[in-house]
Amino acid sequence: MAMVLEPNKAKIAKRVIEVFEFFSENSQQATVMDIVRRYGRPQSSTSELLATLVEMGLLYKDSRSRYYSPTPRLAALGISAQPEIIRNGHLFAFMDRLAQTTRHSVALFGMVGTQAQIFRLAPGPDPVMRDIGYGACERLSASAAGLLLLSTLPPEQASRMLWRLNAEAPAEEKFNPVEMREHVAGLRRQGYATGAAGFSSGMQMVATLLPRTGEERPLALGLLHPAHATVDAEALVATMNHDLAQCAAHSEPYPAQASAPFMMAV
């Protein structure tokens, strides 16, 4: 099969984002070879890219250890344009605590075209989630979070999106658009979703919508767990919604307890 080369500008943009995601997912510092091994990129061009990011004030470089690390400028990029629940920092802290206490991965999802994308992942110890990270995408119709995000659209727009998703789906993933439209309408009334996590087989999800105001894009928070785990979805959603409301109101939510009632058994 012939290799299709990416346009040079797109290739550079992709590699820049990979560097930023590496620090988000893996470590507070990295060498050139850490990034080369992670993404299979040439060492020479990776060194040049990191040097440019240092010049721009987005990365620090320790001249002795040769480690690179993010600067505050990188953290500040785009933050002023984000919803308050993200700007105040409480949402990400809550995700980390929830993942630690439940021992399951917690992900923040957004809608990008016809896909649900992971914007941030607080990983639990589930081995199946270790290879999934920031930027991973799945069709909206293939995950509970995707369907919940779809339910935020006006009914007619959601219906058109479902017809398109079904038309573009591979044969083994086709669905009945009419039945799915009714399911999405139910999620619109219910305000949360349970079901297949997508992204990885054998995983289930409980997802709820983040509070929003005005024209903010919808975001969903999902707890991903193995299919064999027993979860009280209503209790979990009630806890998540309560703490998300506190996050949005500038107050630090109480840490979830390890013996939280929504984690019935694993």
Secondary structure, DSSP 4 states (H G I P E B T S, - for coil): -PPPPPPHHHHHHHHHHHHHHHHHHT-S-B-HHHHHHHHT--HHHHHHHHHHHHHTTSEEE-TTT--EEE-HHHHHTTGGGS-HHHHTSHHHHHHHHHHHHHTSEEEEEEEETTEEEEEEEE--S-GGGTT--TT-EEEGGGSHHHHHHHTTS-HHHHHHHHHHHHHHS-GGG---HHHHHHHHHHHHHH-EEEEE--SSTTEEEEEEEPP--TTPPPEEEEEEEETTSEE-HHHHHHHHHHHHHHHHTTPPPPPPPTT-TTEEE-
